C-alpha cells in the first residue's frame, strides 16, 4: 500500500509530461505536413535527376 503513495504521483507526472510534449508538438507544427514526410523517405536527397 505504501508503494501506491509513490507510484500514483509518478504516473500523474509522467502523464502530464507526455501531454505537455504532445501539445508542444501540435503548436510547433510537427503534424502540419504529413504527406511531405512520406515523400521525403523515397527521395535520394542528392538533387540530381535520375538517369534513365
ABEGO torsion letter per residue (X at the ends): XAAAAAAAAAAAAAAAAAAAAAAAAAAAGAAABAAAAAAAAABAGAGBBBBX
